Amino acid sequence: MTIKRVNFVSIPVTDQDRALVFYRDRLGLRVQTDAAYADDWRWIFIEIPGAETLIQFSKASDLSMSANIPVLCLVSDDVDGEVARLKDAGVVVRDGPADAPWHDAVRYALIEDSEGNLVLLQSSDLEGN
């Protein structure tokens, strides 16, 4: 197989500056690209340190998402500790941390980003990584 990885995932935002503060300052991700794109929009990519996949901010009006389905799933070595840190930073925690009903080895939490998107934070993937 020649497919190597996901290059980027688009998440819907209405305010790029607010989303940038959330993902950079609250979650601790890094800005990989922030460049002019259109009169009222920028081409912004965020990266997780050490990961290859990027997160891109797309106009919410260009994407169709459900309020009950996460737009993003992030992995953490310590979901409980990360949720405590995020709560202290003012992040809305919608559910958890708790043991995942879909896999007994996974801890998870559902948080909301600055744009009202649901983000799944889990302890590992189903392979135990």
Number of C-alpha atoms within 10 A of each C-alpha: 3 4 5 6 8 9 10 14 15 16 21 21 23 16 15 19 12 14 19 22 14 19 19 16 12 19 17 13 17 16 17 14 14 12 11 11 10 8 6 6 15 17 14 20 21 21 20 18 11 6 7 11 16 19 20 20 21 21 16 15 10 10 11 9 15 9 10 9 12 17 17 14 13 14 15 17 12 14 22 19 12 16 22 13 14 16 14 11 13 10 18 17 18 13 12 16 21 14 15 15 10 8 10 9 14 17 22 25 21 21 23 16 20 21 16 13 20 23 20 19 24 23 22 18 14 11 6 8 9
